[in-house]
Amino acid sequence: MAMDRPVRLVLDASLLLEPSATGDAAAVALRPGAEALLRRLRYSNLVVAICYAEGMSTNESGFLEMVTSSHSFGYIPLLAKSGDCSPNELMLEWGRASSCFYVTSRVDRGLISELQNHHWRVVSVGDECSIEVPGVLNVGRLQELLLTLATLIKREIGASSVLVIGYVMKQSREEDFARRGAFPIYPSKDGLIFVPLSFELPLSSQLQEVDMVLHKITDEIVKIDPNCSIDFPKGISFSAGMSEIIRFVEEHPDFCIIDPFRNIYPLLDRLQIQNILVQLQELGTEGKPKLRAPYSLKVDNFHDGELDKHLAEANSSFPFIVKPQVACGVADAHNMALVFQIEEFSNLSVPLPAVLQEYVDHGSKIFKFYVIGDKVFHAVRNSMPNASFLKPSSGGEPLTFNSLKTLPVATKEQQLQTRVQDSKSVDTDLVEEAAKFLKESLGLTIFGFDVVVQEGTGDHVIVDLNYLPSFKEVPDSEAVPAFWDAIRQTYKSKRGKAQT
């Protein structure tokens, strides 16, 4: 099968519908796992259709028609001949021009034989439907289907350059990547096939079928002991599935992952991030803005009687943005506060230990930089207003917020009263130099960081650093090819090192 030959996938209704003893419309439903399968196939770059036998009940056919419409799939009737089903002419024509797969959970030897005679590959799903017919591939569970299809497609293409990438991340993140076309099952232009790894199935066998794993390990954190932050991963509890992947990688040191777990752990700790960013001041050159980390101080107790003394010794001044030292992976990692005076620490609810970070007036604009392999992209986003706008609204209390959900973004009026900044106000050459430095220092393939330009001084201050961001501000036409290329180049580099 050539890379430019389309792949068509036809799912039999028996694969998707929950068996029901009644014809009641309310009883018609999808099998467990079917909705996730359909959601992933929608953006798979495969041509997908659902077929059904003529004579199906009106309730079932109506339900299936609704499902196919909502997922933008085709809908194909199977012809009834003497009680058996037969493919229609369209399916037979597909077999001549495409690589075709028929997946079913029912035994219909006549239909299967006719499809095979027209060059279709047949896959049966479910132990109760194991079909002892030559050429039919039997898999036990629906969750195995995508990886099975990926390996079949790779095998039929016959190109050693095609890579199967298994990925692990939370559903919302997966859907974001998939909608952008970043997770095709039909190979991308870079020869990449993406499939989810299932924690419901044995992982060791799945990992042996994929060439590389792309992961967002922080999505699988169950619990973190903040007192162990300097020694991560000590003190981190991962999901059972993620723990198994970590063990597998430890036992197979040549196995490729994006990115190595040890390279990501420092980004879970805001104090370690600070120590990394402090090194950026070495990049400063004459005639360029100062590139730096925000001035910061770690605190273990907001009621420390000498806190004001520690602040003075650190040459820091109010206001401060107070952040938990644990940067991600737990529910309260993004619960923060803006503090304007020492008395406001007495009732502060930010989790400890915490990092006090200078609040940089930045004209309500933040610059989001994304490093995707060798490419650097950036976008401008509205941000918090200058401190002078926030202090009157605080009423003498710390201004608390969640940076992901309730960030106090500047109003249009506040933006008009502030010196307007745009993408020209940031020195992109300087920040791209910082991006290269961070890439080498961190050993990461895909990461992001936020830059604010301090009013008055023009200092470029990097205030956040994170792994595998969504880079949703970057146009798909630029981000997705860069994403694929980064994965391909990382695999090539790591395999080259493993063979030397």
N, C-alpha and C positions, 0 to 999 in steps of 0.2 A: 504494500500500500504506500503510495507516494504521499509526501507531506501535504500536497495540494489536493488530494482526493478527499471529498467530503465524507464525514462519518454520520450515519443515520442510526438512531436508536429508537426502537419501538418497544414500549412497555405494555404488556398485556394487562387488562383490567384486573385479572386475578392477582396480579402482583401488588396492586395498590389498595383494593377494597377489603375491608374487614368482612370476613364471612358472616352472614346474617341468616337466621332461620326465618325471618319475616320479610315481607316486601314493604314494610312501613318506611316512609321517607325519613323519619327521624332516626331509624336504625342504620341508614347508609352512612358509612364513615370510612376514613382512611385507616389502613393498618398502622400500628406503631412504627415509626421510622420513615413512613412514606412521605410525610410532609417535608421532613428534612432532605430526603432524596430529591424531591421535586424542586425544592428551593435551590439546591445546589446545581441541578441540571439546567435550570433556567438560564444561568449565566455561564454555561460550560463550553459554549462555542460548538456544541453538537446540535445536529438537527434532530429534535425530539418529537415523538408523537405517541399518543395513547390509543391502543386498539381495543375493540370490544366485539363480542359475538352478537350477530343479529339475533333478535329475540330477547335481549336483556330487558329487564323490567324498566318501565318509564322512570321510576324513581332513581334507579341506579344510573341509567344513561344520562338523565338530567344532571345528576350530581357530578358525573365524570365530565360532562360537557362544561360545567361551571369550572371545574378544576383545570381543564386544559386551557380554557379561555384566560383564567387568572394568571397562568404561567406562560402564556403565549406559545403553547404547544399545538401540534396538529392533532386531529381526531379522526381515526380510521375505522370503518366497520369491516369485520371479517365476514366473508360470504358463507352462508350456511348451505352445505351440500350433503344431503342424506344423513342429517344429524351431526355431521362433522363441519369444522370450519376450514375455510381456505383463504389464502391471501388474495387481496384484490389486485387488479392490474397495476395500480400505482406501486404497490410494494414489490411486485415482480420486476417492474422497470427500474426501481431503485437498486435492486441487486446487480443490475448490469452496469450501473454508472457510479455506484458508491460502495463504501465499506459499510455493511449493514449488520446490526445486532438486534436480535429479538430476545426479550427477557420475559419469562413467564413463571407462574407458580401453579400451572395446571398441566396435566398430561394430555396432549393431542398429537398422537404420533403422525397422523396424516398431514396435519398442518406443518409440523416440524420437518417432516421429510420433504415436503414441497418447498419450504423455504431453503433448506439445505441444498436442494437441487438448483436453486437460483442464487447460490453463493452467500447465503446468510449464515452468520454465526449465531448459535442458539445457546442461551444461558438459562438454566432453571434455578430458582431460588426457593429454599425451604427443604428441610430434611424429609418432610412428608411427601414431597414432590420430586424426589430424586428420579431422574429419567435415565434408564439404562438404554440409551440410544447412542451409537457411535457418533462422535463429534459434538455431543451436547456436554457443556461444562456445567457441573452442579456445584452450587455454593449453598452453604447452610443458612445464612441470615442475610436480610436485606442490607444491613450495615456493611457487608462485605462487597457489595456490588460495585461501588465506584472504584475501589482499588483494583478489583478484578478487571473492570473495563479499561482502566489505565494501563495495566500490564498487557492486556490483549492488544490494545491500540499500539503500544510501544513495540510489541513483538511483530505486529503486522507491518508496521512502518519499516522495521528492520534496520533502523539507523542507530548506531551506537551512541550518536550524539544526543539523542532524545533523553531527557532526564525526567524522572518522576519525583516531584517534590511533595512530601507529606507535610501538612501544616497543623499546628495546634494553637488555637486562640479562642477567645470567647465569641459567642455567636454574633453579637452586634458588630464586632470588628471584622469577622469573616464576611458578613453580608456587605459591609462597606467596601472591602477589597473586591468582592465578587461583582457587585453592581458596576464597578468601574472596568470590569473585564480583565481584572488582574489574575483571576484564578481559572483559566480554561482547562478543560479536560482534553479537548482536542488541542494538539500541541500549538503553542504560541510561535511567533516568528523566530524566537530564540530556541525553539525545540523543547519547551517546558510544558509538562503536564502537572496540574495541581490536584491533590486529593486530600481530604481531611483524614486525620488519624482518629480512630474511634477508641475511646476508653472502655467501650462495652465489649470489645474483642481483645484477644491476646495481642499485646503490643509487639512482642518480639518477632512474631511472624510478619506483622505489617512493616516493621522497620527493616526487615530483610528484603522487602519488595520495593522500597523506595531508595532513591539515590541520595537524598538529602532531606533534612527536616528544617522547616522554617517555623519558628516558635515565638510566641510572646509569653515568656515564662512567668511574667508578673501576673498574667491573667489566671494562673493556676496556684497562686499563693492562698493558703487557707488561714495561716496565722503567722505573725512575726513578733518575736520578742525584741522590743526596741533597745533593750540593754545589751544586745549582742550585735548591734549594727556594724560595729567596726570589724567584726569577724564573720560577716555574711559569707557563705550560706548557713553557718551555725546560727541557730535560733529561728530559722525559717521552716515552716511546715508547708509542703506542697501537696496538691491533690495526689491520690494514689497513682493515677495515670502518669502525671508529670514525674513523679518520683521514679517510676519504672523506666521512663525515657532517660532520666539522668543516670540511672544505674547502667542501662544499656550502653550509653555513650562512654561512661567510665570504663566499661569492659571492652569496648571496641574503639580505641583511641583514634583510629583512622576514619571513623564514620564522620560524615560531613554534616555540620549544623550551621545555621545562621541565627544567631552568632554563638560563640562559645559562652557557656553559662558564666564562667569566672569573669569574663569581660563585662558582663551585664550587672553583676552584683554591686559594684561601686555606685551605680546609678540608683540604687535603692536607698541610699543614705545621703541626705542633703549636705552633711558635713564632708563626706568624701567627695561629693560633687564640687564643693567649695575648694577643697584642696587641689582638685584637678584644674579648676578654672583659674586659680591663683597663678598658675604657671604661664597663663596667656600674656602676662605683662612683659614677658621676654620677647614678645613679637613686636613691641612698640618700636617705631622708627620716627626719626625727625620729620616733621611736616605732616604726620598722620595723627588722627585722633588717638587718645589713649584707650586701649582695649584692656578691660579688667573684669574681675569678679566683683560682686557687691561686697561691701565690708560687712562681716558677719561675726557672730559670737554664739557659742553653744551655751545653753542653760539647762540645768537639771531641776531647778526649783525656782518658781516665780516669786517665792517669798524670801529669797535670800536677802538678808539685810545689807549685803555689800554689793548688790546688783548694780546700783548706780556707780559704784567705784569701778567695777569690772568694765562697765560701758565706757567710762572715762579713760581707763587704761587701754581699751581697744580703739580709742580715738573715734568713737561712734557717737552719733547724736540722733535725737528724735526727729521725725517719727521712724518707727521700725515696723516691718512686716514680720509677723511671728509665724513660723512654719514648723510642723512636726519634723523631727529629724528623719523619720521614715518617710521616704518620698513617694512610695506607691505600693500597691498590693494589699492594702488594708482600707477599710471603709473611711476612717478619719484622717487619712494621709493628706487630704486636700482641705481640711478644716483649718482656716488661718484667721489671723486678726491683724488689724492695723492699730498700733498703739502710739499715742501722742505724748504721754507723760508717764513718769515712773509709777504713779499711784494706780494707773490702769492695770498693772500686772496683778493686783490683788484678787481680782475676780475673773482672771483669764481662764478660758476653758480649752485652750489649744493643748493637744496631747504632749506629754513630756517623754523623753528629752526633746527640746525644741531648739531651733536656730533663729536667732534674731538677725534679721537682714535689713540693711539700710533701705529705706523707701526712696527710690530714685524718681524725681519729677521728670516726666518724659513726654509731656505734651499729649498724653492720652493715646499714643501710638506704640504698638509693639511690632517688632519685625520677627516673623517666624521663619527660621532657616531650616532646611531639610537637606541632609546628606544622604544621597542614594547612590551607593557605589562611588564612582568618580565624579558624579554630577552633584552640583549644589544649586538648590532652588530657594527662593524666598518669596514671602508674601507679607503684606501689611494688614494689621488688624487693629480695630479699636480696642482700647485698653482702659485701665483705671485712670481717673482724672488726677491732676496734681493734688498734693496734700492740702493745699490751701482751700480747695473745694470740699474736701472730705472732712476736715476737722470740725467745721461748724455743725455738720449733721450728726456728729458722733455724740453730742450731748455730754461730754466728759467721760464717756464709756468707750472701751475698745470697740472698734468697728469689726465685727466678726462676719465671715463669709466662707463659702465653699468655692474654691477657685474653678471647679468644673461646672458648678450649677448656679451659684449666686454671686459671681464676680461683679462688683459695682462698676460697671462700664460708664465712661463719661457720657453725659447728655450732649445733644447737639449744641445747646447754648454754652456749655462748658468748653466744648471743643472750639467754638467761635471765639471765646475769650482767651484761648491758649494759642501760643505761637503754632501755626499750622505746620505739621511735618508731613512729608511724603517720602516715597522710596528714594528720592535724590538726597535726602538728608542723612542716609546711612552710607558709610563707605563700604561698598560691597566687596571691593578688592581686599580690604583689610579683614573683613569678616570671613571671606572665603579662605584667606590664609589661615585664620583661626580654625575653620572647618577642617582643613587638611591636617593641621596640628592635632586637633582632637581625634580625627580618624586614626592617625598613627598611634596616638597616646592610648586611646581606648581599645583599639583593635576591633572596631565595629563596622559593619557593612551599611546599616541603615539606622540613622538616628536623627534627632532634631534638637534644636536649641533656640531659645528666645533672646533677642537683643533689644535693649532700650537705649535711646540716645539721651543722655542727661542734659536737661536744659541748662544753659549757662556755660558749662564746661565742654560740652560736645563729647564727653566720655562715652564710649561704646561699652555698655555693661551687659554681660551675659547672665541672665537671671534664672535660667532653667535649662535642664539637659535631660533628654529622655530617649528611650530605645524604641525602635519600630513605631514611630508615630503614624497617623493616618495620612499625612501630607495631602489632605483633602483640598487645600487651597491651590495646589499645583494642578494645572489642566491635565486631564487623563491622557491626552495625546503626547504629553511630555513625561509625566510621572510613570505611567505603566511601562513604556519601553525601557526607561531608566531602571525601573524595578527589576524587570526581567534580565536586563544586561548585568545588573549588579549580582544577581543570583548566579547567573552563568559564569561570570568572571571569578566569583568567590569559590565556586565549585572547582573551576579549572586550577585556581591557585592552590587550593587545599589538596587536591588530588596530586598536583605536581610535587608539593612538599612531602606528601605521604610516600611517594615513589622514589624519593632521593635518599 
